[in-house]
Amino acid sequence: MAFLDEQFSLQGKVAIVTGGTGVLGGAMARGLAHAGAKIGVLGRRTTLAESAAAEICAAGGDALALPADVLDKRHLEGARSAVLERWGRIDILINAAGGNTAAANVLPDGSFFGVSLAAMEQVMALNWTGTLLPTQVFGEPMAAQKSGSIVNISSMAAQRTLTRVIAYASAKAAIDNFTRWLAVELANKYGEGLRVNAIAPGFFIGEQNRAMLLNDDGSLTSRGRSIIDHTPAGRFGDPDDLIATAIWLCSPGARFVNGVVVPVDGGFSTYSGI
Ligand SMILES: NC(=O)c1ccc[n+]([C@@H]2O[C@H](COP(=O)([O-])OP(=O)(O)OC[C@H]3O[C@@H](n4cnc5c(N)ncnc54)[C@H](O)[C@@H]3O)[C@@H](O)[C@H]2O)c1
């Protein structure tokens, strides 16, 4: 095997990408497939999971649609059975299902004191429980194999204070902490072959945040402008910007990388704004 293949190839690995039907999860799913992994595309909506899996197969990869809600353990166990039946093992889990809702934010004309508890709990559940449960369900066969790579998807909101964003920031901060905790727990109990890391994306245009960042004519909103001004790269991320980091964290060459949160943010997290 060529040296770079030995370091970075995911040939024959079996990967599950939750939220693989979304903008960022979809890009990472396609990227891991190009690196040789077989992909279980997990998403809430059957048609979207099927079309994302079909796209990977049409490009020469091997993929399986896994319609499931990340908050429903029985759905996840069904998806695990389908993957084990088809491919016999699980090597990689990318926890990309997640997101925020407007009702859980504190807008400039709103008040922290009145923000809806139900909305905040919903965001906490999707991001935090929606990472914990798939990790329990898909991580178990990895523990039995004593090998595997789990990559959680965090956010800049976990490490830098973003106005408005409250519950989402708390949930992603919990994911950073969980990433470090589980990295230690799994390596201690099952050996160095089992690793847990996270990616903290900067700002990418997605369906959920488009209206907050761009006006109808495509120009920047004032919040979008402020983000670009604080991003040394001077642009929003492109979903494909995440692919190489996802492949690297899951690759054989990253075997000594465990418990880290890697920013892929065009420099946002390191910039003081001055
Ligand atoms: N877009 C950004 O700028 C950005 C920045 C930092 C972090 N993130 C994080 O990256 C991840 C992906 O975000 P995105 O922008 O691609 O969003 P997205 O909305 O395009 O993708 C999220 C996907 O998760 C799926 N999903 C939602 N709830 C689910 C559930 N209960 N069960 C199963 N699937 C469910 C959705 O159907 C969707 O396909 C999220 O965790 C998000 O918080 C996004």
The ligand as a Gaussian input file, in Angstrom:
#p B3LYP/6-31G(d) Opt

LIG

0 1
 N      -24.104000      25.225000       9.498000
 C      -23.248000      25.735000      10.362000
 O      -22.759000      26.863000      10.235000
 C      -22.810000      24.919000      11.562000
 C      -21.784000      25.432000      12.338000
 C      -21.362000      24.702000      13.444000
 C      -21.927000      23.493000      13.737000
 N      -22.932000      23.010000      12.963000
 C      -23.463000      21.699000      13.323000
 O      -23.236000      20.818000      12.249000
 C      -24.242000      19.812000      12.235000
 C      -24.896000      19.774000      10.874000
 O      -25.470000      21.050000      10.619000
 P      -25.994000      21.479000       9.167000
 O      -25.720000      22.913000       9.007000
 O      -25.522000      20.518000       8.141000
 O      -27.568000      21.358000       9.406000
 P      -28.670000      20.641000       8.526000
 O      -29.982000      21.061000       9.075000
 O      -28.407000      20.826000       7.072000
 O      -28.418000      19.096000       8.867000
 C      -28.862000      18.490000      10.035000
 C      -29.430000      17.149000       9.646000
 O      -29.803000      16.465000      10.824000
 C      -31.058000      15.869000      10.605000
 N      -31.768000      15.743000      11.866000
 C      -32.312000      16.740000      12.619000
 N      -32.930000      16.226000      13.678000
 C      -32.778000      14.878000      13.597000
 C      -33.209000      13.804000      14.409000
 N      -33.926000      13.993000      15.513000
 N      -32.872000      12.552000      14.028000
 C      -32.165000      12.326000      12.893000
 N      -31.727000      13.313000      12.085000
 C      -32.051000      14.579000      12.444000
 C      -31.806000      16.832000       9.684000
 O      -32.852000      16.177000       9.023000
 C      -30.668000      17.261000       8.767000
 O      -30.555000      16.356000       7.682000
 C      -25.209000      20.178000      13.375000
 O      -24.842000      19.470000      14.533000
 C      -24.952000      21.654000      13.573000
 O      -25.275000      22.047000      14.875000
 C      -23.390000      23.700000      11.878000

